[in-house]
Amino acid sequence: MDGLEAEFNLKVVLVSFQQCLSEEEEVLLDHYIAGWKGLVRFLNSLGTIFSFISKDVVSKLQIMERLRSSPQHEHYVSLQSMVAYEVGNKLVDLDRRSRHPTSGCRTLLRLHRALRWLQLFLEGLRTSPEDARTSALCTDSYNASLAAYHPWIVRQAVTVAFCTLPTRKIFLEAMNVGSPEHAVEMLGEALPFIERVYEVSQKVYAEHSLLDLP
């Protein structure tokens, strides 16, 4: 998958999510995908500990890229146009997975949920003291987001894995924007854009009763 081998830089993610919303607050999927590719590079730069999330995200990004290059690509320019097209043409499994297991609506919903976890975790890194335990920050973020969608055995394994996370300083240095202080400052710039993209997406899914797609 193109764009995942390059070194992570928080500035690239900031630019992608800045460009993700149009003036009419449409969520533009090309920029959304680009932003997520940057976040995957960040997760991968920290070793295998986040592979349970990054591997799933990569598979979802590949589905979205196929939709963007399909004969129906004009319907997949934005989240809003995608939802209108798939819901209007009954291309979404609303009650149980059957004919459309890789619909754009279902696929992006999984990315949407993961984005909430990462947004909460990065915000925790930004606002926490230097000696904060990253395992606790990550667990709290996970419990407030993705945990609700994972079975008990996965939740237990994830919580144990988080205990081996590197220090806050190492996380901030992995963002490749200079000192930890500079990384904190840039997170302060980037996170409001990520949060707004999440909020707009959440509203679109809620308005169409799509938040619990199987």
Protein Blocks (a to p, Z undefined) as FASTA:
>chain_A
ZZilpccdfklmmmmmmmmpcfkopacfklmmmmmmmmmmmmmmnojklmmmmmmmmmmm
mmmmmmmmmmklmmmmbmklmmmmmmmnopacfkbccklmmgfklmmmmmmmmmmmmmmm
mmmmmmmcfklcfklmmmmmmmmmmmmmpcfklmmmmmmmmmmpccfklmmmmnonajfk
lmmmmmmmmmmmmmmmmmmmmmmmmmnopmlcZZ
